[in-house]
Amino acid sequence: MKISIKDIAEKANVSKATVSRVINDKDNVSDETREKIKEIIKELGYSPDERARNLSLGLNNNIALIVPSDNPLYINIIKEINTRLFENNMSLLFYITDHNPELEEDLIGKLKNKSIGGVIYVKSPETNFNNMSNLNKLDVPVVIVSDDETNNEYDHIYYSEERISSKCVEILIKENHEEIAYLCTPLKLNYEKKRYQGIINTLQEFGKEIDMTDFYFVNDITIEESCSIAKEIIDKDYYTAIYTSSNILAMGVLKAYKDRNMPVEDNISLVSHGDLSYYNKIGYNITTVSIPVHEVSELAVELLLERIKNPEGQRKNIELNLAPELKGSEKLIKS
């Protein structure tokens, strides 16, 4: 039988309100009575209903997480944040907005009517901070994760899409690659344009000629289309390295070399923007630069919990450390 506050109150010969004050560590209870109630709680094996306790304290343990797409990166962020919230007796509600600014704004507006205790908002690069008026109407703590550092109103974790692609290309240049193929996403969305600009910036910084015949753009970000274009690159028998601006495109490159029965590690150097940890676990060992899922998830939950405890504390802006994960695939293959 489930033990209730009423059972404890009857055994201690006190009111339910007194028991509640002890459970919630409130004042106005004598030390003697407090110790007596604690002993009875222990004796009866009482465990408070977390949901009821939060409601009595005016708290809510539901946290909303907004992510811009179902890309593996964001799915992994959802999983990591869910794990960390669960460890803190909190529940996750998550929403995917498909890089649609209007949908994001509408969703944030509707959150005002939801029973939530806070929001972790992974902002789409397509959304301008100036257009997020509904965010200001939420009367709960908010943590933002974005590729834009221009935010002073909320706790904020940020990174640079340009810097990620720039680091990838820099790695290849410093390995003395002169002939690099750049397999890129279409330049439709802001994050795609930023990744492309990172390539251009790095080539200019190192005094390299920008030859657009070395750039290959997919129409759709799929393994199939990337594989097809990668086979064209293979057939040219010209390049010593390939940079891919998405982990999905890198998967297409790996498939192309597999289809041709050409071990990728013996035939081409490869560096990718984005996480390929699953592929690396089975022996591909591809060098990548990506958003650190574990770090961003841990920081987001940590900042949110701090803000819940201290609503008036100083706002924090934290830049993510985008260190490359060097696996050897960047090395120039000796002929």
Order of alpha helices (4+ residues) and beta strands (2+ residues): alpha-alpha-alpha-alpha-beta-alpha-beta-alpha-beta-beta-beta-alpha-beta-alpha-beta-alpha-beta-alpha-alpha-beta-alpha-beta-alpha-beta
